[in-house]
Amino acid sequence: MNNEIVLEFKNHVIPFWQNLKDDEFGGYFGLLNYNLDLDKKSEKGCILNSRILWFFSNAKIRLVSNEYIKYADHAYDFLVNKCMDKKYGGVYWSLNYDGSVKDDNKHTYNQAFAIYALSAYYEATGNNDALKHAFDLFELIEGKCRDKDGYLECFTFDFKPAGNDKLSENGVEAKRTMNTLLHVLESYTELFKVSGDYRVKRCIEEILNIFAQKVYDYDEKRLKVFFDEKYNTLIDLYSYGHDIEAAWLIDRAVEIIDEKEYSDEFDKITSDIREHIYEEAFDGASLPAEKCEGIVEQSRVWWVQAEAIVGFYSGYEKENNKIKYKKAIKSIWEYIKNYMIDKRIGSEWYWQTDRFGNPSNKPIVEPWKCPYHTGRMCFELIRRGEIHV
């Protein structure tokens, strides 16, 4: 598995995303359909650009190679000069192909991913302006995107409340979501790691408290997903992918803040989340997407498989008597190799397959289909010493 994963990224995934660099209008091309037709005039999602910036920054750090810096620089320039609103602050939702604004909504989720990317770019390059931009967005989230009870979702360009259709699904519109909260936690964890700023640490602790008090269901051993403003849950949705991702991201946050009271509390929570996922959802080879109102959605989504590898490895690190997690990692990698990696020239990974491994016709690249989850699988296993460059 060691050499296979590193070679998959060095020889396949990284070159694929390098080839999407738009040298005329900046950033990276935003749509490659299932038939591998590249639409150079499709919208460019700012989340996609942030995730690409994060990806190439971490490729430099984890693969110890300066060849990836120019690709990170390219994404950074586009983020700062096009995706950021210089008048009202914050990051837009999306741009047109030429860098003009397409959707000027400001979503908390989007601001968080820019912080995540800027923190990684600062770590990779030492660019102090990147760290300043990250803190500007931190101050913006804390000043305009939250209330006393936690984090809100979507806003207009000038930060008036807007409908949250972008991060809602399954027929509900949520005032708060586990997904946004999780990725604010993720971004603040990396910002605190590179800065040591006590204000960020305090916010991480507040978010962990929200997870423990409002989001985690102690009886069901899973995270609730969509809420009204008072954290009343709106739908019985069990997101297997987000839960296995959240387990290791919470572990990471607790590790970085290094406070015993949080490790004592969350070690059991994340252990129970992983165990429940393993027992209920893992089929011996892969992980389905979710269960809504008791019905399992059986598609196998690219990012869910990648996060499952990291999530189970994090569990094995903490409880190395659970050899089953190590075996699960190898089984999921075999599934990815056999069914998720697209062998066609000019492609990357399929978006999803059915339960039998047949790919869907969803795009290979679009605003949500990105190298963040796939890259993180590789980079986290390198960081943890499971695989070696």
C-alpha positions as semicolon CSV with decimal commas, in nm:
position;residue;x (nm);y (nm);z (nm)
1;M;0,000;0,000;0,000
2;N;0,287;0,240;0,085
3;N;0,441;0,283;-0,258
4;E;0,108;0,250;-0,435
5;I;-0,044;0,552;-0,263
6;V;0,259;0,774;-0,309
7;L;0,289;0,676;-0,675
8;E;-0,083;0,735;-0,730
9;F;-0,037;1,093;-0,618
10;K;0,299;1,168;-0,773
11;N;0,219;1,010;-1,108
12;H;-0,155;1,057;-1,141
13;V;-0,346;1,288;-0,904
14;I;-0,096;1,575;-0,881
15;P;-0,022;1,593;-1,257
16;F;-0,397;1,586;-1,327
17;W;-0,457;1,900;-1,119
18;Q;-0,144;2,069;-1,251
19;N;-0,291;2,037;-1,599
20;L;-0,603;2,231;-1,494
21;K;-0,408;2,551;-1,426
22;D;-0,560;2,843;-1,618
23;D;-0,271;3,061;-1,731
24;E;-0,495;3,310;-1,910
25;F;-0,756;3,408;-1,650
26;G;-0,603;3,268;-1,330
27;G;-0,701;2,994;-1,091
28;Y;-0,791;2,649;-1,214
29;F;-1,052;2,534;-1,464
30;G;-1,379;2,450;-1,293
31;L;-1,549;2,176;-1,494
32;L;-1,437;1,850;-1,655
33;N;-1,739;1,634;-1,730
34;Y;-1,759;1,255;-1,718
35;N;-1,669;1,232;-2,087
36;L;-1,351;1,432;-2,010
37;D;-1,465;1,741;-2,200
38;L;-1,300;2,044;-2,038
39;D;-1,520;2,353;-2,016
40;K;-1,280;2,645;-1,994
41;K;-1,570;2,890;-1,954
42;S;-1,739;2,719;-1,662
43;E;-1,769;2,891;-1,324
44;K;-1,477;2,871;-1,082
45;G;-1,590;2,783;-0,733
46;C;-1,395;2,967;-0,465
47;I;-1,412;2,659;-0,244
48;L;-1,252;2,458;-0,524
49;N;-0,974;2,717;-0,557
50;S;-0,911;2,722;-0,180
51;R;-0,893;2,345;-0,172
52;I;-0,647;2,342;-0,463
53;L;-0,433;2,599;-0,278
54;W;-0,440;2,375;0,029
55;F;-0,355;2,072;-0,186
56;F;-0,045;2,211;-0,356
57;S;0,077;2,372;-0,032
58;N;0,060;2,035;0,140
59;A;0,214;1,856;-0,157
60;K;0,518;2,079;-0,103
61;I;0,522;2,009;0,272
62;R;0,454;1,634;0,276
63;L;0,631;1,530;-0,043
64;V;0,921;1,765;0,037
65;S;0,938;1,914;-0,311
66;N;0,953;2,275;-0,428
67;E;0,815;2,184;-0,769
68;Y;0,461;2,227;-0,637
69;I;0,506;2,581;-0,505
70;K;0,434;2,756;-0,836
71;Y;0,094;2,583;-0,845
72;A;0,020;2,694;-0,490
73;D;0,137;3,046;-0,578
74;H;-0,102;3,049;-0,874
75;A;-0,398;2,949;-0,654
76;Y;-0,296;3,198;-0,385
77;D;-0,286;3,488;-0,631
78;F;-0,632;3,399;-0,760
79;L;-0,775;3,366;-0,409
80;V;-0,639;3,700;-0,289
81;N;-0,693;3,905;-0,604
82;K;-1,019;3,759;-0,736
83;C;-1,204;3,550;-0,479
84;M;-1,178;3,804;-0,195
85;D;-1,410;4,103;-0,175
86;K;-1,188;4,405;-0,113
87;K;-1,480;4,632;-0,019
88;Y;-1,694;4,424;0,218
89;G;-1,444;4,154;0,309
90;G;-1,469;3,781;0,285
91;V;-1,462;3,528;0,003
92;Y;-1,730;3,505;-0,266
93;W;-1,907;3,179;-0,342
94;S;-1,803;3,160;-0,709
95;L;-1,657;3,348;-1,004
96;N;-1,702;3,336;-1,379
97;Y;-1,425;3,180;-1,585
98;D;-1,262;3,521;-1,636
99;G;-1,246;3,605;-1,264
100;S;-1,552;3,831;-1,253
101;V;-1,801;3,765;-0,972
102;K;-2,075;3,510;-1,045
103;D;-2,229;3,440;-0,702
104;D;-2,146;3,707;-0,443
105;N;-2,291;3,527;-0,141
106;K;-2,057;3,490;0,154
107;H;-2,087;3,153;0,327
108;T;-1,919;3,074;0,658
109;Y;-1,810;2,740;0,512
110;N;-1,631;2,919;0,229
111;Q;-1,452;3,159;0,463
112;A;-1,335;2,862;0,670
113;F;-1,182;2,685;0,372
114;A;-0,993;2,996;0,274
115;I;-0,845;3,009;0,625
116;Y;-0,752;2,642;0,597
117;A;-0,578;2,702;0,265
118;L;-0,402;3,021;0,371
119;S;-0,271;2,854;0,686
120;A;-0,124;2,572;0,477
121;Y;0,026;2,817;0,228
122;Y;0,184;3,011;0,513
123;E;0,329;2,688;0,653
124;A;0,465;2,594;0,309
125;T;0,611;2,935;0,215
126;G;0,640;3,156;0,524
127;N;0,439;3,424;0,340
128;N;0,330;3,660;0,618
129;D;0,062;3,821;0,400
130;A;-0,108;3,483;0,378
131;L;-0,124;3,461;0,756
132;K;-0,262;3,815;0,773
133;H;-0,536;3,726;0,525
134;A;-0,618;3,418;0,732
135;F;-0,659;3,628;1,045
136;D;-0,868;3,886;0,859
137;L;-1,108;3,604;0,770
138;F;-1,095;3,469;1,126
139;E;-1,199;3,811;1,258
140;L;-1,471;3,831;0,993
141;I;-1,620;3,494;1,088
142;E;-1,612;3,578;1,457
143;G;-1,754;3,925;1,399
144;K;-2,017;3,864;1,131
145;C;-2,088;3,492;1,085
146;R;-2,184;3,379;1,434
147;D;-2,406;3,458;1,729
148;K;-2,378;3,372;2,097
149;D;-2,485;3,011;2,032
150;G;-2,252;2,925;1,747
151;Y;-2,197;2,966;1,375
152;L;-2,452;3,070;1,117
153;E;-2,443;2,980;0,749
154;C;-2,502;3,202;0,447
155;F;-2,496;3,580;0,397
156;T;-2,532;3,834;0,120
157;F;-2,225;4,013;-0,011
158;D;-2,262;4,272;0,267
159;F;-2,328;4,013;0,539
160;K;-2,703;4,024;0,575
161;P;-2,862;3,681;0,645
162;A;-2,941;3,475;0,335
163;G;-3,100;3,137;0,270
164;N;-2,879;2,834;0,322
165;D;-2,961;2,629;0,013
166;K;-2,588;2,577;-0,053
167;L;-2,521;2,366;0,258
168;S;-2,867;2,214;0,300
169;E;-3,009;1,904;0,134
170;N;-3,261;1,622;0,176
171;G;-3,551;1,866;0,154
172;V;-3,463;2,086;0,451
173;E;-3,304;2,429;0,483
174;A;-3,085;2,449;0,791
175;K;-3,000;2,754;0,999
176;R;-2,700;2,566;1,139
177;T;-2,517;2,261;1,008
178;M;-2,273;2,010;1,148
179;N;-2,077;2,037;0,824
180;T;-2,004;2,410;0,854
181;L;-1,921;2,375;1,223
182;L;-1,682;2,088;1,145
183;H;-1,492;2,284;0,883
184;V;-1,467;2,595;1,096
185;L;-1,309;2,367;1,357
186;E;-1,077;2,221;1,094
187;S;-0,964;2,564;0,970
188;Y;-0,914;2,707;1,318
189;T;-0,711;2,399;1,417
190;E;-0,463;2,462;1,136
191;L;-0,459;2,838;1,200
192;F;-0,378;2,776;1,566
193;K;-0,112;2,522;1,472
194;V;0,078;2,776;1,258
195;S;0,016;3,083;1,477
196;G;-0,033;2,976;1,840
197;D;-0,286;3,258;1,880
198;Y;-0,484;3,218;2,205
199;R;-0,801;3,371;2,052
200;V;-0,814;3,091;1,798
201;K;-0,760;2,831;2,069
202;R;-1,048;2,973;2,270
203;C;-1,277;2,945;1,966
204;I;-1,167;2,584;1,909
205;E;-1,266;2,504;2,266
206;E;-1,605;2,670;2,215
207;I;-1,666;2,465;1,900
208;L;-1,571;2,142;2,076
209;N;-1,821;2,229;2,348
210;I;-2,093;2,275;2,084
211;F;-2,012;1,934;1,938
212;A;-2,032;1,772;2,281
213;Q;-2,344;1,956;2,398
214;K;-2,551;2,011;2,081
215;V;-2,433;1,802;1,787
216;Y;-2,327;1,461;1,923
217;D;-2,603;1,211;1,996
218;Y;-2,474;1,005;2,290
219;D;-2,746;0,742;2,251
220;E;-2,703;0,688;1,877
221;K;-2,324;0,746;1,883
222;R;-2,339;0,972;1,580
223;L;-2,351;1,338;1,486
224;K;-2,673;1,515;1,403
225;V;-2,653;1,709;1,078
226;F;-2,910;1,983;1,013
227;F;-3,054;2,218;1,277
228;D;-3,272;2,519;1,335
229;E;-3,124;2,814;1,524
230;K;-3,188;2,640;1,859
231;Y;-3,009;2,319;1,752
232;N;-3,331;2,125;1,710
233;T;-3,252;1,858;1,452
234;L;-3,449;1,883;1,127
235;I;-3,408;1,535;0,979
236;D;-3,295;1,185;1,077
237;L;-2,977;1,181;0,870
238;Y;-2,670;0,972;0,951
239;S;-2,382;1,090;0,733
240;Y;-2,130;0,808;0,744
241;G;-1,872;1,012;0,555
242;H;-1,895;1,319;0,774
243;D;-1,890;1,113;1,092
244;I;-1,571;0,923;1,005
245;E;-1,414;1,252;0,891
246;A;-1,528;1,433;1,205
247;A;-1,382;1,163;1,430
248;W;-1,026;1,231;1,316
249;L;-1,068;1,607;1,274
250;I;-1,190;1,632;1,633
251;D;-0,898;1,413;1,744
252;R;-0,667;1,652;1,557
253;A;-0,816;1,961;1,720
254;V;-0,789;1,808;2,067
255;E;-0,429;1,709;1,998
256;I;-0,335;2,059;1,881
257;I;-0,489;2,251;2,173
258;D;-0,336;1,998;2,416
259;E;-0,585;2,035;2,702
260;K;-0,645;1,723;2,912
261;E;-1,010;1,798;2,988
262;Y;-1,090;1,786;2,618
263;S;-0,888;1,472;2,547
264;D;-1,060;1,293;2,836
265;E;-1,404;1,388;2,701
266;F;-1,351;1,344;2,329
267;D;-1,140;1,028;2,328
268;K;-1,454;0,833;2,413
269;I;-1,676;1,030;2,175
270;T;-1,455;0,979;1,871
271;S;-1,388;0,617;1,964
272;D;-1,762;0,550;1,980
273;I;-1,825;0,732;1,651
274;R;-1,565;0,517;1,472
275;E;-1,680;0,192;1,627
276;H;-2,041;0,262;1,535
277;I;-1,946;0,346;1,176
278;Y;-1,741;0,028;1,151
279;E;-2,015;-0,194;1,290
280;E;-2,309;-0,039;1,105
281;A;-2,176;0,092;0,775
282;F;-1,847;-0,071;0,674
283;D;-1,921;-0,366;0,444
284;G;-1,572;-0,512;0,447
285;A;-1,460;-0,319;0,141
286;S;-1,608;0,030;0,136
287;L;-1,841;0,277;0,303
288;P;-2,181;0,389;0,171
289;A;-2,263;0,757;0,172
290;E;-2,538;0,802;0,432
291;K;-2,860;0,680;0,587
292;C;-3,164;0,910;0,570
293;E;-3,482;0,830;0,763
294;G;-3,361;0,473;0,804
295;I;-3,278;0,412;0,436
296;V;-2,912;0,363;0,337
297;E;-2,798;0,548;0,027
298;Q;-2,574;0,284;-0,125
299;S;-2,349;0,487;-0,355
300;R;-1,976;0,485;-0,279
301;V;-1,851;0,844;-0,297
302;W;-1,485;0,926;-0,361
303;W;-1,438;1,153;-0,059
304;V;-1,611;0,914;0,183
305;Q;-1,362;0,637;0,099
306;A;-1,064;0,873;0,138
307;E;-1,185;1,006;0,474
308;A;-1,261;0,653;0,595
309;I;-0,896;0,559;0,546
310;V;-0,780;0,853;0,758
311;G;-1,056;0,806;1,014
312;F;-0,986;0,439;1,070
313;Y;-0,612;0,499;1,082
314;S;-0,661;0,766;1,348
315;G;-0,864;0,510;1,544
316;Y;-0,592;0,248;1,507
317;E;-0,331;0,496;1,634
318;K;-0,536;0,562;1,946
319;E;-0,648;0,203;2,002
320;N;-0,390;-0,021;1,838
321;N;-0,557;-0,332;1,971
322;K;-0,822;-0,271;1,705
323;I;-0,642;-0,447;1,424
324;K;-0,973;-0,449;1,235
325;Y;-0,925;-0,079;1,158
326;K;-0,587;-0,147;0,997
327;K;-0,745;-0,423;0,789
328;A;-1,029;-0,188;0,693
329;I;-0,778;0,066;0,560
330;K;-0,621;-0,194;0,331
331;S;-0,961;-0,313;0,211
332;I;-1,081;0,039;0,131
333;W;-0,758;0,113;-0,056
334;E;-0,816;-0,199;-0,264
335;Y;-1,168;-0,075;-0,341
336;I;-1,031;0,266;-0,441
337;K;-0,767;0,106;-0,666
338;N;-1,014;-0,126;-0,834
339;Y;-1,320;0,094;-0,868
340;M;-1,268;0,458;-0,769
341;I;-0,952;0,552;-0,959
342;D;-1,042;0,632;-1,318
343;K;-0,790;0,458;-1,546
344;R;-0,881;0,667;-1,851
345;I;-0,605;0,897;-1,977
346;G;-0,675;1,255;-1,871
347;S;-0,895;1,166;-1,575
348;E;-0,851;1,132;-1,198
349;W;-1,099;0,958;-0,960
350;Y;-1,466;0,895;-1,027
351;W;-1,711;1,098;-0,821
352;Q;-1,897;0,787;-0,711
353;T;-1,979;0,427;-0,794
354;D;-2,277;0,212;-0,714
355;R;-2,242;-0,062;-0,454
356;F;-2,105;-0,296;-0,722
357;G;-1,831;-0,059;-0,836
358;N;-1,996;0,079;-1,151
359;P;-1,914;0,451;-1,193
360;S;-2,178;0,720;-1,220
361;N;-2,160;0,984;-1,494
362;K;-2,099;1,274;-1,257
363;P;-1,819;1,521;-1,346
364;I;-1,456;1,447;-1,270
365;V;-1,409;1,814;-1,173
366;E;-1,669;2,070;-1,064
367;P;-1,700;2,313;-0,771
368;W;-1,724;2,031;-0,513
369;K;-1,508;1,765;-0,684
370;C;-1,157;1,849;-0,583
371;P;-0,820;1,709;-0,464
372;Y;-0,873;1,799;-0,099
373;H;-1,006;1,468;0,035
374;T;-0,793;1,249;-0,189
375;G;-0,482;1,454;-0,116
376;R;-0,549;1,457;0,255
377;M;-0,565;1,079;0,261
378;C;-0,212;1,063;0,122
379;F;-0,070;1,355;0,319
380;E;-0,215;1,242;0,652
381;L;-0,075;0,892;0,613
382;I;0,266;1,044;0,539
383;R;0,240;1,283;0,836
384;R;0,150;0,998;1,067
385;G;0,435;0,777;0,943
386;E;0,214;0,506;0,795
387;I;0,355;0,560;0,446
388;H;0,685;0,713;0,343
389;V;0,790;0,933;0,052
